[in-house]
């Protein structure tokens, strides 16, 4: 389906994840972050978002453990930056698919 | 956490390797979905939070009808490990090593590290008082992430409204 985020029409799936990598931009990220209860994206948030975009496989965002191992950001910090389900939240904000995997 | 946050509570009653991981995997998945997680460790489940035991959990081939030769790399689904072989010295250690190797190959962290990830993600860990007393343990025998040693009644109180999973 198509919905409008930050004044732009984008394709999303039933769970609200963007489905086309190239439709994403920083304004869209900020808008989705607000929907997820994150009022402002700080440099620490952007570091994670950009790392996930660079390491997505088949459009899917990395799992939380992949993020903590790859960026050096701790699990605790991830839960503080993106409360209640960090990996899924980052995936939505970064315009990627939901992560796959149990760790 | 708001009132509408989904809550899950796990009761870990077993201390074998194959019974420790389900709680860790499901608890971690729950945290990843924004669910409030509480874990209560009772009886042999205490081994999962004992400093001296948590990275030495084992799996025994004896009495385990699901453990077939395929675990040993022989691809024959229904060929079991004869009980008489299972009792040989070193068989439990071998089965444990094989399972740990397979877990590691899949990127699954060891029990201690996995449990710490859950604590860092906000899971609340409690030890069962009766079991702790029965085994003659003290709070300092348990990993730092354990909040308290509580009674079954305390656990029931603190998990009101939660979905309970007994392992």
Interface residues (C-beta under 8 A of the other chain):
Chain A: X64 X65 X74 X75 X76 X79 X83 X84 X85 X86 X87 X88 X101 X102 X103
Chain B: X5 X25 X28 X29 X31 X32 X33 X34 X106 X107 X108 X109 X114 X117 X120 X121 X122
